[in-house]
Amino acid sequence: MQVLVRDNNVEQALRVLKKKMQREGLFREMKARQAFEKPSERRVREKAEAVSRARKAARKQAQREGLLPGPKKKERTPRPNGNGGDFNR
């Protein structure tokens, strides 16, 4: 995993790195590896994850087919960044 540091802005690079690690599931995996998981518990967890994935896929398919309403859109509000509040980045 690689993050570029621009203009010596290490804080922003760390935020980007944390977000990438979160998206990859690294924190969840580290937490899971802190303690031993019995094989029976692992099977139960993996089965529950598979059921959850299947439900999510079925829900998305139903939304695409128009059987369910789509997800609600989040409205973005501009954040001030010192330039009078516009989005110039």
C-alpha positions as CSV (number, residue, x, y, z in Angstrom):
1,M,0.0,0.0,0.0
2,Q,1.4,3.4,-1.0
3,V,0.4,6.9,-0.1
4,L,2.0,10.0,-1.5
5,V,3.0,12.9,0.8
6,R,2.4,16.3,-0.9
7,D,3.9,19.5,0.4
8,N,5.2,17.8,3.6
9,N,1.6,17.3,4.7
10,V,2.0,14.2,6.7
11,E,-1.3,14.6,8.6
12,Q,-3.3,14.4,5.4
13,A,-1.2,11.5,4.1
14,L,-1.9,9.6,7.4
15,R,-5.6,10.2,7.0
16,V,-5.5,8.9,3.5
17,L,-3.5,5.8,4.7
18,K,-6.0,5.1,7.5
19,K,-8.9,5.4,5.0
20,K,-7.2,2.9,2.6
21,M,-6.5,0.5,5.4
22,Q,-10.1,0.7,6.6
23,R,-11.4,0.0,3.1
24,E,-9.1,-3.0,2.8
25,G,-10.4,-4.4,6.1
26,L,-7.0,-4.4,7.7
27,F,-8.2,-3.1,11.1
28,R,-10.9,-5.7,11.2
29,E,-8.3,-8.4,10.5
30,M,-5.9,-7.2,13.1
31,K,-8.6,-7.2,15.7
32,A,-9.6,-10.7,14.7
33,R,-6.1,-12.0,15.0
34,Q,-5.6,-10.6,18.5
35,A,-7.1,-13.7,20.0
36,F,-7.4,-17.3,18.9
37,E,-10.6,-18.2,17.2
38,K,-11.9,-21.8,17.5
39,P,-12.5,-23.6,14.2
40,S,-16.2,-24.0,15.1
41,E,-16.5,-20.2,15.8
42,R,-14.7,-19.5,12.5
43,R,-17.2,-21.6,10.6
44,V,-20.1,-19.9,12.3
45,R,-18.7,-16.4,11.5
46,E,-17.9,-17.3,7.9
47,K,-21.4,-18.7,7.4
48,A,-22.9,-15.5,8.8
49,E,-20.7,-13.4,6.6
50,A,-21.8,-15.4,3.5
51,V,-25.5,-15.0,4.4
52,S,-24.9,-11.3,4.9
53,R,-23.2,-11.0,1.5
54,A,-26.0,-13.0,-0.2
55,R,-28.7,-10.8,1.4
56,K,-26.8,-7.6,0.3
57,A,-26.5,-9.0,-3.3
58,A,-30.2,-9.9,-3.4
59,R,-31.1,-6.4,-2.1
60,K,-29.0,-4.7,-4.7
61,Q,-30.5,-6.9,-7.5
62,A,-34.0,-6.1,-6.3
63,Q,-33.1,-2.4,-6.4
64,R,-31.7,-2.7,-9.9
65,E,-34.9,-4.5,-11.1
66,G,-37.1,-1.8,-9.5
67,L,-38.7,-4.0,-6.9
68,L,-37.2,-2.0,-4.0
69,P,-36.5,1.7,-3.8
70,G,-32.9,2.7,-4.3
71,P,-30.6,3.9,-1.5
72,K,-31.2,7.5,-0.3
73,K,-28.9,10.0,-1.8
74,K,-26.8,12.0,0.7
75,E,-26.7,15.7,0.1
76,R,-23.3,17.2,0.2
77,T,-22.7,20.5,1.8
78,P,-19.7,22.5,0.9
79,R,-17.0,22.7,3.6
80,P,-15.0,25.9,4.0
81,N,-11.4,25.5,3.2
82,G,-10.1,29.0,3.6
83,N,-11.1,30.0,0.0
84,G,-14.5,31.5,0.8
85,G,-16.1,28.1,1.1
86,D,-15.8,26.8,-2.5
87,F,-14.6,23.4,-3.5
88,N,-11.3,24.3,-5.2
89,R,-8.8,21.7,-4.3
